[in-house]
Amino acid sequence: MTARRSIVIGLVLAGLAVAGCGGGKATPKTAKSTSAAPAPSSSATSPPPHFTSQQLLRRLIRAKDIGPGFEQSIIGTRAFLDGKALMCSLSGVKLPGKPQIGLRQYASNAKIRYGKNYNQFIALYPDADQASRAFDAIKAVALKCPAKQHVPAQPDPTSKATLFQHDDTWTLSPQDTVEGWTHLRGWEREVYSPKATKHNIIFDAYDYSVRGNLIIATLYNERADPKDTGDAIRQRASAVLTKQLKALG
C-alpha cells in the first residue's frame, strides 16, 4: 500500500454503517380517536447529534481550508502510530472503549518559511455517553501535564533521524464552548537550542472537542522566532478549529 493510499484508508470511519432514522413501528390511526396530542414540555431539550462516518467524510476540512501551502502527509507521529490522541509534549492518551478512529496529518510545503503542521485525531463512538466519558478521560490527562517539562532527544518513528531535545511550557485554558461543541485547549511553547535550529521556538495548540458521539482532537503548530509571542499563531489555530467544528455541525 502506498503512503498516499494509507492516508485515505487511515480514516476507517468509512467502514461504518449509516445509523438508521426512526424509532419503533408507527401506531395506526383510528377513525374515532379522541385522544389529544400531549403538549410539548417546556423543559425538553434537543438530543445530542449522532454522527455517521458518511457525514464525517463529507464535512472534514481539506488542506486548502487549513491555510496556504498545506499538503497532506503520511501518518508519522508516534502517538498516532499507537492509536492515541496527541497530548502535551507530543505524548499520547489512549481513549477508553472501542471507538472507530480516523487519523490525518498535514504539513506546510518547502516554500513556507516557517514550518507548520496540522494533526487530526477523530474518535467516533456508538453513543454520546461513551464519547462524554472519553472526553473526561482526555481532560484528566491534560490536567496532569506539567507546567514545565524537559523532553530528551528521541528517534523519529518514521526515519533514522533524531528529534532534538527541548523544553516545554504548558497551559490549559478553562473548558468552554466553540460552535456548540464542548472544548478544551492546551497551549504549549517548545524551546530548542538555537544551535540546533535557527527558528527554535514552536507553538502548539492542542484542541479537544466533543459533541454527541464524536470526539475530535487536533494539534495545530507553527515554528517561530524567539521574540514571537505566539498570539497570531493562536488566532490561526482558533480559526482552523472553528472552521472544522462549524463544518461538522
Backbone bond lengths (Angstrom), bond angles and torsions (degrees), N, CA, C in turn:
res aa  C-N    CA-C-N  psi(-1)  N-CA   C-N-CA  omega(-1)  CA-C   N-CA-C  phi
1 M - - - 1.460 - - 1.520 109.36 -
2 T 1.307 117.86 132.89 1.456 121.02 -179.66 1.509 109.54 -75.79
3 A 1.356 114.61 161.05 1.456 119.31 179.63 1.520 110.35 -61.75
4 R 1.340 116.54 -40.62 1.455 120.24 -178.09 1.526 111.22 -62.11
5 R 1.325 116.05 -42.38 1.448 119.79 -179.40 1.526 110.86 -69.41
6 S 1.326 116.75 -34.20 1.461 119.55 -178.38 1.520 110.96 -64.39
7 I 1.340 117.59 -28.88 1.452 120.76 178.64 1.517 109.52 -64.72
8 V 1.320 116.24 -44.73 1.454 120.63 -178.47 1.524 110.58 -68.37
9 I 1.320 116.46 -46.63 1.451 120.20 -179.16 1.509 110.92 -68.36
10 G 1.346 117.38 -21.86 1.455 121.03 178.47 1.514 112.31 -57.67
11 L 1.333 117.42 -26.00 1.446 120.55 175.18 1.521 108.34 -82.17
12 V 1.321 116.65 78.69 1.451 121.35 -178.01 1.519 111.10 -66.89
13 L 1.330 116.02 -4.10 1.451 120.13 177.04 1.517 111.49 -57.53
14 A 1.320 117.28 -25.59 1.454 120.76 -177.04 1.523 111.73 -63.22
15 G 1.318 117.83 -18.26 1.443 120.67 -177.86 1.517 113.84 -86.35
16 L 1.335 117.91 -3.26 1.447 120.20 -177.62 1.523 111.59 -78.34
17 A 1.290 115.76 153.26 1.461 120.34 177.66 1.518 109.61 -86.35
18 V 1.319 116.30 151.72 1.454 120.83 177.27 1.519 108.69 -72.14
19 A 1.325 115.66 131.43 1.469 118.60 178.86 1.512 109.82 -67.83
20 G 1.306 116.82 138.60 1.456 120.50 -177.88 1.514 111.78 -73.18
21 C 1.317 115.60 153.40 1.456 120.96 177.65 1.521 108.44 -100.49
22 G 1.312 117.97 144.46 1.451 120.54 176.27 1.515 112.19 100.05
23 G 1.319 116.22 163.09 1.449 120.82 -177.88 1.510 111.66 -109.15
24 G 1.323 117.48 -111.37 1.456 120.66 -179.46 1.502 111.32 -91.59
25 K 1.337 115.69 -159.98 1.458 120.36 -179.82 1.516 109.62 -76.35
26 A 1.335 116.17 148.22 1.455 120.56 178.97 1.521 109.19 -74.75
27 T 1.331 116.67 143.86 1.446 121.26 178.01 1.513 109.03 -81.31
28 P 1.352 119.89 126.14 1.461 120.89 -178.61 1.514 110.81 -65.69
29 K 1.331 115.35 146.06 1.455 120.69 179.41 1.529 110.14 -76.64
30 T 1.327 116.34 148.94 1.459 121.22 173.38 1.510 108.90 -115.65
31 A 1.297 116.19 147.74 1.463 120.57 -173.80 1.514 112.30 -66.84
32 K 1.373 117.01 -30.31 1.454 119.98 -173.93 1.515 112.02 -117.35
33 S 1.272 116.19 36.41 1.453 118.87 -179.55 1.510 110.47 -71.62
34 T 1.337 116.80 130.62 1.463 120.81 179.35 1.517 112.42 -112.20
35 S 1.323 116.98 2.57 1.458 120.35 -178.17 1.514 110.53 -74.53
36 A 1.291 116.71 125.49 1.459 120.95 179.01 1.515 109.76 -80.89
37 A 1.328 116.70 146.39 1.461 121.04 178.23 1.516 109.21 -67.83
38 P 1.310 118.07 137.11 1.473 120.00 -179.24 1.521 111.22 -64.90
39 A 1.296 115.24 142.68 1.463 120.06 178.65 1.516 109.37 -70.34
40 P 1.355 117.22 140.65 1.469 119.36 179.65 1.509 110.78 -65.08
41 S 1.313 116.09 140.76 1.459 121.51 179.43 1.512 110.25 -74.38
42 S 1.320 115.86 135.75 1.470 119.94 -179.62 1.512 111.46 -70.62
43 S 1.352 116.20 -19.25 1.458 119.41 -177.61 1.527 112.56 -94.91
44 A 1.353 117.31 1.16 1.459 120.93 -177.82 1.526 110.11 -66.94
45 T 1.301 116.39 139.77 1.459 121.13 178.03 1.522 109.38 -122.65
46 S 1.298 116.66 155.03 1.459 120.85 -179.55 1.523 109.50 -70.05
47 P 1.339 116.91 138.42 1.466 119.05 178.50 1.522 110.35 -68.57
48 P 1.322 117.67 155.45 1.468 119.70 178.74 1.524 110.14 -64.15
49 P 1.316 118.19 149.37 1.464 120.19 -179.14 1.523 111.47 -66.43
50 H 1.314 115.66 151.36 1.464 121.01 175.64 1.527 107.25 -116.36
51 F 1.326 116.18 108.51 1.458 121.56 -176.71 1.527 110.87 -83.52
52 T 1.320 115.66 148.68 1.460 121.96 174.36 1.526 108.62 -116.13
53 S 1.314 116.19 162.96 1.464 120.36 -179.61 1.521 111.37 -62.43
54 Q 1.326 116.74 -37.69 1.459 119.65 -179.63 1.520 111.38 -64.20
55 Q 1.332 116.99 -39.06 1.460 120.63 176.54 1.519 110.96 -61.66
56 L 1.328 116.06 -44.94 1.461 120.05 -178.50 1.518 111.55 -61.12
57 L 1.312 116.90 -46.44 1.459 120.35 -176.47 1.523 111.64 -63.77
58 R 1.322 117.12 -26.72 1.469 120.26 177.75 1.523 112.04 -81.69
59 R 1.331 116.65 -27.02 1.461 119.85 -169.58 1.523 115.22 -106.05
60 L 1.325 118.35 -3.53 1.458 119.82 178.62 1.522 110.03 -71.53
61 I 1.332 116.16 137.22 1.460 119.63 179.92 1.521 110.33 -70.65
62 R 1.335 115.30 160.35 1.455 121.73 -178.36 1.532 110.04 -109.71
63 A 1.322 115.00 177.31 1.468 119.83 -176.88 1.524 111.88 -55.15
64 K 1.325 117.22 -43.25 1.467 120.65 -177.34 1.522 111.87 -65.35
65 D 1.348 116.79 -23.33 1.459 120.45 179.43 1.521 112.33 -79.28
66 I 1.333 116.51 -20.52 1.466 120.72 -179.43 1.525 110.39 -77.21
67 G 1.342 115.81 -42.22 1.454 120.32 179.30 1.517 111.23 162.24
68 P 1.328 117.26 167.21 1.464 121.12 179.89 1.534 111.61 -61.12
69 G 1.310 115.91 136.32 1.462 120.06 174.47 1.511 115.93 85.60
70 F 1.337 118.66 1.12 1.464 120.23 179.46 1.523 110.96 -80.91
71 E 1.329 115.42 141.01 1.456 122.13 177.97 1.523 108.94 -136.44
72 Q 1.328 116.50 147.64 1.453 120.08 177.70 1.521 109.15 -69.86
73 S 1.333 115.96 140.86 1.465 121.04 -177.65 1.524 109.87 -128.05
74 I 1.323 116.23 175.93 1.458 120.45 -179.83 1.529 109.98 -73.85
75 I 1.317 116.74 159.39 1.457 121.39 175.10 1.524 107.27 -75.97
76 G 1.345 116.72 108.49 1.459 119.75 -172.96 1.507 115.09 -134.01
77 T 1.343 117.81 14.21 1.455 121.23 178.71 1.521 109.67 -96.20
78 R 1.342 116.77 135.05 1.455 120.78 -174.27 1.531 112.38 -54.00
79 A 1.333 117.08 -46.60 1.459 120.34 -178.64 1.527 110.86 -61.02
80 F 1.331 116.89 -42.54 1.462 120.80 178.88 1.527 111.27 -62.77
81 L 1.314 116.00 -41.95 1.460 119.95 179.85 1.526 111.05 -63.02
82 D 1.337 116.47 -24.21 1.463 121.48 178.09 1.528 112.26 -95.59
83 G 1.337 116.94 6.07 1.456 120.74 179.23 1.512 114.58 72.36
84 K 1.344 117.09 31.17 1.456 121.58 -177.54 1.521 110.92 -115.20
85 A 1.331 115.86 154.27 1.456 121.31 172.58 1.515 108.53 -78.64
86 L 1.332 117.02 144.11 1.457 120.62 -178.44 1.517 111.43 -68.78
87 M 1.336 114.69 144.32 1.455 121.52 179.51 1.525 107.61 -138.23
88 C 1.329 117.77 178.33 1.458 123.88 -175.47 1.529 112.30 -45.25
89 S 1.323 114.87 143.40 1.467 122.58 179.12 1.526 112.41 55.26
90 L 1.338 115.50 34.72 1.467 122.12 178.41 1.529 112.54 57.62
91 S 1.337 115.42 28.73 1.458 119.24 171.36 1.529 107.36 -82.72
92 G 1.307 117.52 -171.68 1.452 119.08 -177.90 1.507 111.65 -142.45
93 V 1.331 116.94 158.67 1.446 122.37 177.29 1.528 108.43 -130.10
94 K 1.326 115.59 126.24 1.456 121.46 178.48 1.519 108.95 -82.23
95 L 1.331 116.77 124.44 1.448 120.15 -178.54 1.528 111.01 -79.22
96 P 1.326 117.24 145.46 1.465 119.80 178.55 1.519 111.78 -71.62
97 G 1.323 116.12 163.10 1.452 120.36 178.71 1.516 112.33 77.14
98 K 1.321 115.08 -163.41 1.463 120.95 -177.96 1.534 110.61 -130.17
99 P 1.342 116.32 67.72 1.467 118.47 178.65 1.525 110.96 -73.91
100 Q 1.311 116.28 159.15 1.460 121.15 168.89 1.531 106.79 -79.63
101 I 1.318 116.78 128.94 1.465 121.67 -172.50 1.520 111.33 -108.29
102 G 1.325 115.68 138.44 1.463 122.31 172.97 1.516 109.30 -126.04
103 L 1.322 117.80 139.04 1.462 122.79 -177.82 1.517 110.21 -129.34
104 R 1.333 116.63 135.61 1.465 120.38 175.33 1.527 109.02 -143.77
105 Q 1.329 115.83 142.05 1.465 120.69 176.91 1.522 109.95 -134.37
106 Y 1.332 114.98 141.51 1.460 122.24 178.96 1.524 109.07 -133.85
107 A 1.325 116.35 150.11 1.463 121.31 177.94 1.520 108.90 -143.08
108 S 1.328 115.92 153.31 1.463 119.71 177.11 1.521 109.71 -74.12
109 N 1.325 116.15 149.10 1.464 119.44 -179.02 1.527 111.10 -77.50
110 A 1.318 115.92 176.03 1.466 121.73 -173.27 1.528 113.10 -65.87
111 K 1.329 117.70 -16.01 1.459 120.78 -178.80 1.536 112.39 -77.95
112 I 1.322 116.34 -14.36 1.461 120.51 -179.59 1.526 109.09 -84.25
113 R 1.328 116.50 128.38 1.467 120.88 -174.27 1.526 112.13 -63.56
114 Y 1.328 116.41 -47.85 1.458 121.08 -179.64 1.530 108.84 -105.23
115 G 1.321 116.61 128.28 1.452 120.63 -177.80 1.522 112.74 -62.35
116 K 1.334 116.11 140.63 1.457 122.22 178.50 1.525 108.38 -133.94
117 N 1.329 115.58 146.80 1.462 120.43 179.58 1.521 110.22 -141.74
118 Y 1.333 114.93 150.43 1.457 121.03 176.17 1.519 107.98 -140.34
119 N 1.330 116.34 120.60 1.465 122.41 -178.89 1.522 109.47 -118.32
120 Q 1.317 116.27 138.31 1.460 121.05 -175.56 1.534 110.18 -130.66
121 F 1.319 115.77 122.66 1.467 123.38 177.57 1.523 107.38 -115.76
122 I 1.335 116.44 123.79 1.455 121.42 -175.44 1.523 108.89 -120.40
123 A 1.325 116.75 129.13 1.467 121.80 178.50 1.521 108.77 -125.01
124 L 1.319 116.39 114.57 1.462 122.50 -178.86 1.531 108.80 -104.94
125 Y 1.325 115.69 115.12 1.460 121.72 -177.03 1.530 111.32 -98.39
126 P 1.341 117.07 161.13 1.463 119.90 177.26 1.532 113.17 -64.03
127 D 1.349 116.33 -29.55 1.463 118.42 -178.72 1.532 110.13 -151.82
128 A 1.336 114.21 169.98 1.462 120.85 -175.35 1.525 112.40 -68.89
129 D 1.333 117.37 -33.38 1.466 119.53 -178.70 1.529 111.17 -61.98
130 Q 1.327 116.82 -43.13 1.464 119.95 179.80 1.528 110.81 -66.56
131 A 1.321 116.75 -38.52 1.464 120.32 178.49 1.525 110.63 -65.17
132 S 1.330 116.42 -39.01 1.462 120.56 179.55 1.523 110.93 -64.66
133 R 1.326 116.65 -41.30 1.473 119.88 178.61 1.526 110.95 -66.11
134 A 1.321 116.28 -36.46 1.460 120.13 178.33 1.529 110.71 -66.38
135 F 1.332 116.40 -39.07 1.469 120.13 177.69 1.528 110.13 -63.43
136 D 1.329 116.58 -40.52 1.467 120.21 177.49 1.533 110.71 -61.90
137 A 1.338 116.33 -36.67 1.463 120.37 178.54 1.525 110.80 -66.14
138 I 1.330 116.37 -40.24 1.468 120.75 176.91 1.526 110.04 -62.28
139 K 1.321 115.91 -46.28 1.463 120.57 -178.64 1.527 111.30 -61.34
140 A 1.335 116.73 -39.24 1.460 120.63 179.97 1.518 111.20 -62.05
141 V 1.332 117.25 -39.80 1.466 120.87 178.42 1.522 110.36 -70.27
142 A 1.334 116.78 -42.18 1.472 120.83 -178.93 1.522 111.40 -61.27
143 L 1.322 116.28 -35.65 1.465 120.33 179.67 1.528 111.78 -68.03
144 K 1.319 116.79 -22.38 1.461 121.10 -178.84 1.527 112.88 -91.31
145 C 1.314 118.01 -6.22 1.467 120.06 178.79 1.530 109.31 -62.60
146 P 1.316 117.85 131.44 1.472 119.78 -179.12 1.524 111.48 -67.51
147 A 1.323 115.89 145.78 1.465 120.46 179.30 1.527 110.91 -62.41
148 K 1.340 115.86 -34.01 1.462 120.83 176.79 1.518 108.42 -134.83
149 Q 1.321 115.75 140.88 1.459 119.58 -176.34 1.528 110.67 -153.25
150 H 1.322 115.85 136.39 1.466 120.74 174.14 1.524 108.25 -95.66
151 V 1.320 116.02 128.51 1.464 121.69 -178.99 1.530 108.01 -109.20
152 P 1.318 118.54 114.93 1.471 120.31 -179.00 1.522 111.82 -70.84
153 A 1.317 115.01 163.92 1.464 120.15 176.45 1.525 109.37 -61.91
154 Q 1.321 115.53 145.60 1.460 120.33 -178.46 1.515 109.92 -151.08
155 P 1.331 117.94 154.38 1.464 120.19 -178.78 1.519 112.00 -69.64
156 D 1.311 115.68 144.09 1.460 121.67 173.75 1.526 107.90 -70.62
157 P 1.352 118.81 128.39 1.467 120.43 -176.02 1.521 114.73 -67.94
158 T 1.341 117.29 -14.80 1.468 119.16 -176.75 1.527 113.83 -114.26
159 S 1.325 116.82 4.80 1.466 118.72 -179.01 1.536 108.87 -154.15
160 K 1.344 116.12 -176.49 1.465 121.45 177.50 1.520 111.82 -91.59
161 A 1.331 116.35 5.66 1.462 120.27 -179.08 1.533 110.66 -77.88
162 T 1.330 115.03 168.46 1.459 121.57 178.73 1.525 109.25 -117.76
163 L 1.313 116.42 133.66 1.455 121.22 175.90 1.523 108.83 -81.58
164 F 1.325 117.26 127.13 1.458 121.73 -174.67 1.529 112.25 -65.22
165 Q 1.322 115.54 150.08 1.462 120.43 173.32 1.531 109.19 -68.78
166 H 1.327 116.18 153.15 1.461 119.63 -179.69 1.525 109.61 -161.74
167 D 1.324 115.34 171.11 1.461 122.43 179.13 1.534 109.06 -116.68
168 D 1.327 115.56 131.74 1.460 121.36 -176.38 1.524 111.78 -112.71
169 T 1.332 115.15 143.80 1.459 122.31 171.56 1.520 107.95 -120.49
170 W 1.327 117.38 126.77 1.466 122.79 -172.38 1.527 111.63 -121.66
171 T 1.329 116.17 133.44 1.466 121.39 173.15 1.521 108.27 -132.78
172 L 1.323 116.41 142.71 1.459 122.19 -179.59 1.524 108.91 -115.49
173 S 1.324 116.33 121.42 1.460 120.91 -179.95 1.531 109.98 -78.41
174 P 1.342 117.45 156.50 1.474 120.07 177.33 1.537 110.63 -61.48
175 Q 1.300 116.57 148.72 1.463 121.21 177.79 1.527 109.45 -61.43
176 D 1.338 116.35 137.91 1.448 120.49 179.85 1.529 109.43 -142.81
177 T 1.330 116.74 -164.61 1.458 122.59 180.00 1.522 109.38 -128.22
178 V 1.337 116.54 132.45 1.462 122.38 177.86 1.534 107.84 -128.62
179 E 1.317 116.43 118.03 1.472 121.73 179.86 1.529 112.59 52.32
180 G 1.334 116.21 36.48 1.453 120.65 178.70 1.514 114.90 85.73
181 W 1.341 117.55 -0.75 1.465 122.64 179.68 1.524 109.72 -98.60
182 T 1.331 116.98 139.33 1.455 121.05 169.93 1.522 107.45 -71.18
183 H 1.335 116.63 130.07 1.470 120.32 -167.65 1.521 111.82 -137.30
184 L 1.326 114.06 145.98 1.461 122.14 176.69 1.521 107.96 -139.75
185 R 1.342 116.83 134.46 1.466 120.01 179.47 1.524 111.84 -123.60
186 G 1.332 114.56 133.48 1.451 122.03 169.53 1.524 108.15 -107.58
187 W 1.323 116.90 133.56 1.466 122.07 -177.96 1.523 108.46 -116.95
188 E 1.328 116.11 128.63 1.463 120.47 -173.20 1.524 111.08 -130.83
189 R 1.324 115.01 141.92 1.467 121.69 175.76 1.524 108.14 -120.08
190 E 1.320 116.40 115.29 1.468 121.87 178.77 1.532 109.07 -96.77
191 V 1.321 117.28 132.33 1.464 121.87 179.32 1.529 108.91 -120.54
192 Y 1.326 115.82 118.80 1.463 122.63 177.98 1.521 109.28 -105.69
193 S 1.307 116.56 163.07 1.457 120.75 176.89 1.529 109.06 -66.35
194 P 1.341 118.12 134.82 1.458 120.08 177.35 1.524 112.20 -62.98
195 K 1.322 116.73 -17.11 1.462 120.37 176.69 1.530 111.41 -74.99
196 A 1.330 115.37 -23.83 1.461 120.12 -178.21 1.520 112.14 -84.27
197 T 1.334 116.97 -35.13 1.462 121.13 -177.75 1.522 109.76 -156.28
198 K 1.321 116.98 144.01 1.457 122.33 -177.53 1.517 111.34 -64.95
199 H 1.330 116.54 -49.06 1.463 121.45 178.57 1.535 106.42 -95.71
200 N 1.332 115.49 88.50 1.463 120.27 -164.89 1.522 115.46 -95.78
201 I 1.329 117.22 15.66 1.458 121.44 177.30 1.531 109.15 -118.01
202 I 1.328 116.60 136.66 1.466 121.37 173.51 1.523 107.99 -128.00
203 F 1.328 116.36 129.75 1.462 121.68 175.63 1.523 108.92 -103.85
204 D 1.344 115.99 131.84 1.461 122.25 -177.13 1.523 110.37 -119.98
205 A 1.327 116.03 130.42 1.461 121.53 172.67 1.524 107.86 -111.75
206 Y 1.336 116.30 107.61 1.467 122.17 176.84 1.530 107.78 -95.04
207 D 1.317 117.65 116.16 1.458 121.11 -178.67 1.521 110.71 -117.10
208 Y 1.336 115.75 129.95 1.456 122.62 179.42 1.525 108.15 -121.02
209 S 1.324 116.64 123.21 1.458 120.96 -175.12 1.522 110.26 -134.81
210 V 1.336 115.90 142.93 1.467 120.52 178.87 1.525 108.95 -138.55
211 R 1.323 114.59 140.59 1.468 121.85 173.95 1.516 107.21 -155.65
212 G 1.322 116.63 126.85 1.452 119.06 -177.60 1.521 110.82 60.57
213 N 1.326 115.49 -130.08 1.473 120.45 -177.37 1.525 113.14 -96.28
214 L 1.338 117.34 16.74 1.465 120.85 -174.02 1.525 112.50 -121.41
215 I 1.315 115.32 134.10 1.467 122.70 170.72 1.519 107.68 -117.59
216 I 1.324 115.87 134.44 1.463 120.48 173.78 1.532 107.53 -129.11
217 A 1.325 115.26 121.72 1.464 121.82 -179.39 1.528 107.75 -116.87
218 T 1.318 117.25 123.72 1.459 120.81 -175.69 1.518 111.56 -127.45
219 L 1.313 114.63 154.74 1.462 121.98 172.93 1.516 107.76 -129.10
220 Y 1.330 115.72 119.66 1.467 121.88 174.14 1.516 106.91 -114.11
221 N 1.350 117.97 125.16 1.465 118.61 177.71 1.520 112.33 -139.95
222 E 1.314 114.60 158.08 1.463 122.15 178.16 1.525 108.98 -142.29
223 R 1.314 115.47 145.07 1.462 121.75 173.73 1.530 108.74 -81.67
224 A 1.320 117.58 146.82 1.457 120.60 -175.86 1.521 111.11 -147.52
225 D 1.334 115.13 172.16 1.461 121.90 175.68 1.527 109.56 -84.85
226 P 1.337 118.13 159.09 1.467 121.44 -177.01 1.526 114.46 -55.99
227 K 1.334 118.82 -32.14 1.457 121.40 -177.17 1.531 113.11 -84.19
228 D 1.319 117.69 -5.65 1.468 121.53 -177.88 1.532 109.44 -69.90
229 T 1.332 117.01 132.01 1.459 121.25 179.41 1.533 112.18 -80.07
230 G 1.323 116.77 -20.71 1.449 121.08 -178.38 1.516 113.94 86.46
231 D 1.340 117.78 -1.66 1.465 120.91 -176.59 1.535 111.96 -60.86
232 A 1.335 116.74 -44.80 1.464 119.84 -179.14 1.532 110.69 -66.34
233 I 1.328 116.29 -35.48 1.471 120.75 178.61 1.525 109.79 -66.69
234 R 1.321 115.82 -40.54 1.466 120.57 177.89 1.535 110.27 -60.28
235 Q 1.322 116.35 -41.81 1.464 120.83 179.94 1.524 111.52 -66.23
236 R 1.331 116.52 -39.74 1.473 118.87 178.75 1.526 110.63 -66.86
237 A 1.327 116.47 -38.05 1.464 119.99 177.28 1.524 110.50 -62.95
238 S 1.317 117.10 -40.96 1.461 121.41 179.52 1.522 110.94 -66.30
239 A 1.326 116.47 -36.95 1.466 120.25 179.58 1.526 111.14 -64.99
240 V 1.330 116.93 -42.29 1.464 120.77 178.85 1.528 110.04 -66.56
241 L 1.332 116.80 -43.15 1.457 120.75 178.74 1.533 110.64 -59.17
242 T 1.317 116.24 -49.45 1.459 120.87 -179.03 1.528 110.93 -60.33
243 K 1.318 116.08 -41.18 1.464 120.71 179.87 1.539 111.12 -61.05
244 Q 1.339 115.88 -43.67 1.467 119.01 -179.06 1.524 112.23 -70.26
245 L 1.322 117.94 -44.79 1.461 120.06 -178.59 1.518 111.36 -65.91
246 K 1.315 117.22 -37.06 1.465 121.07 177.81 1.533 110.39 -66.13
247 A 1.333 116.52 -38.70 1.466 119.74 179.32 1.527 111.20 -67.46
248 L 1.326 117.38 -34.91 1.457 120.66 178.63 1.532 111.98 -70.67
249 G 1.337 116.33 -32.97 1.450 120.40 176.68 1.517 113.60 88.36
